[in-house]
Amino acid sequence: MTELRVRKPDGWTTVSFPDAIESISVAGGQVDGQLCLTLTGEREDGPRLVETGILDVEESDEHLLENTVPRTEDGTSVVLDRLLPE
């Protein structure tokens, strides 16, 4: 089981992907008109597993991803940065 700490609108939580997942990638996009990150777990023998509505991934868990979370120069997730008031 691969577990990642992610930030969703209601706070930090853990999402889990089963061992059958070969890789987990992150992509930006919109869900219900809101910018968010989506984690996609690829597996050879079944459908993809998708976790949507994510604002950030704990930096210490990024090594578990195939690609990196888009971040601003100060390390804030681009999605979270756009939601935070200036």
C-alpha positions in Angstrom: 0.0 0.0 0.0 1.3 3.4 -0.9 0.1 6.3 1.3 0.4 10.0 0.5 -0.4 13.0 2.7 -2.5 15.4 0.7 -4.2 18.6 1.4 -7.9 18.8 0.4 -10.2 21.8 1.0 -11.1 20.5 4.5 -7.5 19.9 5.6 -4.7 17.4 5.5 -5.6 13.7 5.0 -4.0 10.5 3.7 -4.9 8.8 0.4 -3.9 5.2 -0.2 -3.1 3.4 -3.4 -2.9 -0.5 -3.5 0.3 -2.3 -4.2 -1.0 -3.2 -7.7 -0.4 0.5 -8.7 2.7 0.7 -10.8 3.0 4.5 -10.8 1.2 7.6 -9.5 1.2 10.8 -11.5 0.0 14.3 -10.6 -1.8 16.7 -13.0 -3.5 20.0 -12.7 -7.0 20.7 -13.9 -10.4 21.8 -13.0 -13.1 19.9 -11.0 -16.5 21.6 -10.7 -14.9 24.8 -12.0 -12.2 24.8 -9.4 -8.5 24.5 -10.1 -7.1 21.4 -8.3 -4.6 18.6 -8.5 -5.5 15.0 -9.5 -3.5 12.0 -8.6 -3.7 9.1 -11.0 -2.6 5.6 -10.1 -1.7 3.4 -13.1 -2.0 -0.4 -13.0 -1.5 -3.0 -15.7 -4.5 -5.2 -15.0 -7.3 -2.8 -14.3 -8.7 0.7 -14.5 -6.8 3.7 -13.2 -7.4 4.9 -9.7 -8.1 8.6 -9.5 -8.0 11.0 -6.5 -9.3 14.5 -7.3 -9.8 17.7 -5.4 -6.3 17.9 -4.1 -4.7 21.2 -3.2 -1.2 20.0 -2.3 0.9 16.9 -1.7 3.2 16.7 1.4 6.7 17.6 0.0 8.2 14.6 1.8 5.9 12.3 -0.2 6.6 13.8 -3.6 9.3 11.1 -4.3 6.4 8.6 -4.6 5.1 10.5 -7.6 6.2 10.1 -11.3 6.3 13.8 -11.7 6.4 16.8 -9.4 3.7 19.0 -7.9 3.7 22.4 -9.7 5.0 24.9 -7.1 5.7 28.6 -6.8 9.2 29.8 -6.1 8.5 29.7 -2.3 7.5 26.1 -2.5 3.7 26.6 -2.2 1.6 24.4 -4.5 0.4 26.5 -7.5 -3.2 25.4 -6.8 -3.0 26.5 -3.1 -1.2 29.7 -4.0 -4.1 30.7 -6.3 -6.7 30.0 -3.6 -4.9 32.0 -0.9 -5.8 35.6 -0.5 -3.0 38.1 -1.0 
